[in-house]
Each structure stands twice: as C-alpha cells, then as structure tokens.
Amino acid sequence: MKFPELEYKRPDIELVKKEYSNLTASFRSAESFEQQSEILYKINELRNDFRTHESIASVRHSINTEDEQYEKEQNYFDEIMPHYEDLENNFYRAINASPHKARLIDKFGDQLFTIAELMVKTFEPEIIDDLTKENRLSTEYTNLIASAKIEFNGEVYNLSGIEPFTQSTDREVRRKASEAKFKFLADNKEKLDELFDKLVKTRHRIAQKLGYNNFVELGYKRMLRSDYNMEMVAKFRENIQKHIVPICVKLREAQEKRLGLDKLMYYDLPLAFKNGNPKPKGEPDWIIENGMKMYSELSEETREFFSFMREHEMMDLVNKKGKAAGGYCTFINNYKSPFIFSNFNGTSHDIDVLTHEAGHAFQVYSSRNLEVQEYHWPTYEACEIHSMSMEFFTWPWMHLFFKEETDKYKFDHLAGSLLFLPYGATVDEFQHEVYLNPDMTPDERNAKWRELEKKYTPSKNYEGNEYLENGGYWQRQLHIYSTPFYYIDYTLAQICAFQFWLKMKDDYKTAWQDYLTLCEAGGSRSFLELVKLAKLESPFKEGIVERLANEIRNELNQIKV
C-alpha cells in the first residue's frame, strides 16, 4: 500500500491498557521460558499496532499542521502517550524480573534488557500529568514554528521557504531575508521564552519526582546512554573547542576572503562562494529520478530500498504551506516501512536530505525484520552515524545533481560538516547549563547562549541585530524544545562518519560492507558496541578528534573551488 492509502484508526487507550496489562500479567505468571517467549511476541504485536497508528497520525499532522483532523489526533496522542509509557514501563519491569532472564537474553540479546533497566528509571505513574504537559508544550512549539508567515519581496514564506534568499549572491537580499527570518522569531520571543521556561520547569519537576537532583541525570537515561556519561561528553566538547574551533575560524576567514568582504556578518555565513552556492540542477521529480539512479548503482541493497520508498510513496519532500519545519525519518511498524519527511527548497540542502534522511531510512529498512521493536532503531547517536555516513557514501554520484558545481558541493559539504561540530557542542553545553540551573530567567538563558557562541563560534558577528546579539539564535532549534540532549549525538556521529569517509577513500567496497553490517544490526547493541562492530574508533578516544580534523583540513586545501 502507498502511504496516502494507509488506514488510520485511533487506538482506544482503554482497550490498549486492558490488553497490554493482561499480556504483561500473563508474562509474569508464565512458568516456562517458552511461554514467556511466546507472550513477548504477542506483546510486540500489540505495540506494533499502537505505534503504527501513532506514526501515521504524527506524519500526517506534520505534513499539514493546519489539518484539523490530524491536529486533533496529535493532541490525542499528546494526552495518552504518558499512559502508554506506563504500560511500557510495567512490561520492562516484568522482563527484568523474569526468572528466565538469562535464556531470554540468549534469545533476544542483552540490549533489550539494558534499555529496560534504563527506561524503568525514567517513569513512575505520578509523572503522567507532567509528561502530558511536556508533550503539549512541545507540540505548541512545533505548531508555532510551522505557522511562520514571513513577508518578503511581496510574497509570503515559511521558515524553510525563506532559506534560499538567505544564500543570495546579492548581499542586500540575503541581509533582508535573514532579518525577516529572525524577525519572526524576535516577534515571538516572549512566547518562545515562555514555552521553554515551562518546559524546563516541567522537566525539572519530573526529575525531582523520580528522585533525581536535576533533569540532566534523567535526560541521559531517557536518551538510553548506557556506555558513556556527562564527564566523557564534557571532555569531547573540550576536544572540539581545542582542535576543531581553530580550523573553523580559519575557514570563516577564508570565506570572508572568497566573498570579498571586509567583515563577515551573520547574514553572510550561508553563502559559501561569491558566485553562489551549488544548487541541484533540476526540480524535485528530477532529483528523485537521479536519486533512483544513484541508489541503484551504489548497491543492490540500496536499489531495493529506494525502489520500495518510491513505489509506496513513503516520502513527502517538498516544502509547502502549513508543513512542519525540518526533516525526519520515522518507521511505520506494521508495514515495516520507513517514511521520510523534509522541506525541499531549491538549495543543496535538498540533496543533503536525500542522503541524510535516506541513511536513516536505509538503516531501519535493513533492520526491519529484527524481532524486538527496540532493535528497529539504535540509540540516537548511533542513528546519526547511518545518516551522516550515507552523505559521504553518495559522493561519487553528486555530479548527477550538481554537474559542473560538484567540487564546490563537496567542499561546502565537508567544510560544513566540520563547521557544524562547534555549533553542536554549543547546543549541548547550553542544555547542560539550563537544566543544571533550572531557575535561570529567560534573559539569563539567552545570555548564556551568547556566551557559549563566543566560546565555540567566535567568528559570528551579529552587529545590528539586537535579537541575535542578545542570544536568541537557539530558539530556532527544534531539538532544544522537543528532545532535550538530542544534539551532541550529531557531533559524536559526525566523528564516526568522518572515519567512514576516510575508509571509503582507501577501500570503498570494504567501507560499504562495514556500513551495511552496522545498518543490519539496528539497535541490537549499545552505541559504543555498534561503533566497534563497524570497525570504527570511539569518538571519545583521545586523539581521534585531532587526527580527523587534520585529515579534513588537508582535504579541503586540495579541493579546487
């Protein structure tokens, strides 16, 4: 079936509660390993049904946030998800208490039980009302960002639609476009501050009810981080500051020189080349056709995958009115199908989406038949290895999209990947500061953001823009509102993707096989175990950040643009 044809049926949470509770009780009372295994499969069927309809509703809401039916469905799931989490929590407690746990581990792997142990520490029934409030606030942010109507040059754009103008070769155009974009955020600053303040206080309250000192401790468990901690992340950020930031400063100086400017301003940053950034040479349908050619030639596995995605219309890629911002990949369990959501806007980002989100989709397609629902996806930082590495595995086909501008694209992509790392560290340290100090005022939070920007991205010059100079830039970052602490994951994964990039330069076939092995493993192992499985070095290993930074700097010096 094609995505528009998929039937959506609102799950009756009371019926789900009854059936899930009965199955969990049967699991607890089962006398043999065989009985528990059989019941576990039945529980997974029930969970797959629920998640299928939750995913369909969520996707259709994000495709059109103005659709009243799916706005109601999104609100419904915001209300019931904490009750569903209660059921999940009882299931996790049951499998952890099983007298047959050792044999269950032999059959299903120990990562399921690691996840279960972490998840039971993130939930108690008394936080259900707080979780509902957290969900509502997050959805309110999504809807507010999607509601942007930015007037520019006599037309009205949303935040994705205005982006091409911020890359204009006409400096006045990109200045005005950037000002218009951030004016929307500035005009909504009070509401954005209020939403985040409520989110911080709600999350802190949840953490305290669960017995934690602060939300940081809880946040790491929510992210299922089992083999690294806050101290290791702090050291990783230090390595970014020490080894990556100086190179990024040089890259910005070179950009200023390429653009022929006396002073590189914030509105100049999106333009990499004086004669314009590389752009795909065709419309969305043309991009998809070339994507089919690319994935058909890359491997038999990617050919089958991308054919499936096209045939079943499991992609909604083009920006339009009412569409939620950003891009993502999700999974529709009962159909064993990924779904890719994005906002094509005519920039090189369209190709990045075709490779990045397709990397996520290819991974979950590769592991779709794993028996345990928890294994369809790995933890977030491992997920991002698949996406960011796919961006590099598709480099040999970039000429299909960029033609004579292919070298410009590769330079911009590689430089941009490096320039991203300090920003990712900024987002992460900001969240640590916020949740360690939940009583900060909105002004204090904004001041902290600006302080961290100066630490990690000292080349940013916001002169003339009061909103940005006062630390408002972070309010455009969806993850900070909706998925706390989901951001250092991108930087950890980028270090892994850079290693794949180096490996494929030496031996593409072997590098691809290691990547395929990683994808097929899904979420059956923890982050660092998956890194080892892919024959990569841990991003936390001393010296790895410095070595990769030097390799990339040398490569950028060799690309002629």
Secondary structure, 3 states (H helix, E strand, C coil): CCHHHCCCCCCCHHHHHHHHHHHHHHHHHCCCHHHHHHHHHHHHHHHHHHHHHHHHHHHHHHHCCCCHHHHHHHHHHHHHHHHHHHHHHHHHHHHHCCCCHHHHHHHHCCHHHHHHHHHCCCCCHHHHHHHHHHHHHHHHHHHHHHCCCEEECCEEECHHHHHHHHCCCCHHHHHHHHHHHHHHHHHCHHHHHHHHHHHHHHHHHHHHHCCCCCHHHHHHHHCCCCCCCHHHHHHHHHHHHHHHHHHHHHHHHHHHHHHCCCCCCHHHCCCCCCCCCCCCCCCHHHHHHHHHHHHHHHCHHHHHHHHHHHHCCCEEEECCCCCCCCCEEEEEHHHCEEEEEEEECCCCHHHHHHHHHHHHHHHHHHCCCCCCHHHCCCCHHHHHHHHHHHHHHCHHHCHHHHHHHHHHHHHHHHHHHHHHHHHHHHHHHHHHHHHHCCCCCHHHHHHHHHHHHHHHCCCCCCCCCHHHHCCCHHHHCHHHHHCCCCCHHHHHHHHHHHHHHHHHHHCHHHHHHHHHHHHHHCCCCCHHHHHHHCCCCCCCCCCHHHHHHHHHHHHHHHCCC
